[in-house]
Amino acid sequence: MNRGTTVSLLLRRYHGKICAEDGGAVEAPAPDATARGQGSVLVLEDEFVVRTVIVELLADLGFQIIEADDGPSGLEILQSARRIDLLVTDIGLPGLNGRQVAEAARLMRPDLKVLFMTGYADTAIMRDGFLGPGMEMITKPFAVEALAERVRQMIDA
């Protein structure tokens, strides 16, 4: 009992030619060098797989990534002197939830930008006053492109 197998499959990104549906070759889009991220992002997510995908996506875009898997450890990082331009946090975290972490962090970092992630409907979370200035929300599941664009916009704002 309590035995199992874990398999990880890591594949390189392909930047060559790809075949179109009609069999002709199509040039794969080159990475957009101007779209490289600049800034430091703290990703606070308790689900390992979700956190890993977000961290890898943002790191591939050039952002400096710090990660934490629960509210107290995320808050500890936010209370340090480390540069953090954006907090990307799940709302539903064990211990301190994402909103509690953001509120505590803003006592020391009043201009901290926060992107909340939630698996609940926007209307259930979007109560009056939930999102303050510099705070936005994205609903799970989301396209990685949507997350990347939202992070870029928030850091650039």
N, C-alpha and C positions, 0 to 999 in steps of 0.2 A: 504494500500500500504506500501511498504518498510518493510514488515514483512517476517520472515523466521525462519528456524530452523537450528541450528548447532548441529551436533552430533559428539562426539568424542568417539572412541572405543579404549581402551587401553587393550592390551593382554599381559600376561606374556610370556616370552620366555620359551619354553618347552625343557628340557634337558634329558628327558626319552627316552624310546624306541619308535621307529616309525615303521610302517608297510611298508614292501617293496611291490612292485606291485604283487609279487607272494603270498602275504599273510604272509610271514615269518617276524619275528621281526628283525629289524636292529638297532644297537646301534647308537644313535645320536652322532655326533662328540662332544667331550668335548671341551670347550673353551680352546684355546691355551694360556696358561699363559705367554709364552715367547713372544707372539705377542702383549702384552699390550703396549699401546703407552705411551711415556713419552715426555712431552713438552707442550707448550702452543700454542694454535691455535686461531687466530682471524678469524671468519667466517663473511664475509661481503657479504650479499645477500639481495636484496630487496623483493624477493618473499617469503612470510611467510612460505608456505608449504615446499619449497625447503630448506630454511634455517633450519627449524625445523628438517627435515630428516637428513641433514648433521650434525647438532649439536648433535642430539641424537646418530648417528652412531659413531662420533668421541669421544663423552663422554663415550659411552659404551666400546670403545677401550682403555679408560684410559687417554685420552688427557685432559688437562685443557682447557676449551673452554670459549672464550669471543665472543660475537656476536654483530653485528651492522646491521642496515637495510638500511643505505645510506652512501654515500661517506663522507660527513662532519662528521658524528658521528664516522665512522671508523677511519678517520684521527685524530680526537680528541683523541681516544684511543691510536693510534700509537704515538701520540706526548706526551703521559704520560710516566711515569717511569715503567709501567707494563711490565713484561717479556712477550715477544711474539717471539716464535721461527719460526712461519710460518703464513703468511697471505694467506687465501683462499678467493678469491674475484671473484665475477661476473664481467665481463668487462662492461656490459651495466647497469649502475646504474644511478638513477636520481641525478642531481646535479653534483658532481664530479664522473667521471667514474672510474672503477677499476684501469686502467692504471695511471690515474692522482693521485689517492690515493697512489699507489705503488711508483711512482716517488717522491712524496712529503715525504712519509715515509722514503725512502732511503736517503734523505738528512740528517736525524737524525740517521737512522739505516742502514748504508750502506751494512751490511751483511744480511739484512732481506731476507728470502726466500719467494717467492711468487708463488702461484698456481692460475692461472687464470682459470675461468670457463666461457664457452661461448656456446651459442646455435647456433652459426654460424659455417659454415664449416671452418675447420682448414686453408685451403688455403686462405680464405677471410681475416683472422686475421693475418696469419703468414707473414706479410710484413718484409722486411729486417730491422733488428734492433728492432723489437717489443719485443722480448724476450731477456733480458739481462742475465748475469750470475746469477745463483740461481733462475731463473724464468722458470716455466713450464706451460703448458696449458693442460686442459682436456675439451673435447667437450660434451655438454649435448645433449641428455640424456646419462648418464654413469651408469654403474653397481656400486653399492655401494662398492663392493669388489675392483673394480678398483680404486675408490677414496681412500679407506682405504689404499691400497698398495702404491699409489702414495704419500700420506701424510707421511706414515712411511718412505719411501725411502728418501723423501726430508728432513725430520727432522733428519734422521740418517746420511745423507751425510755430 
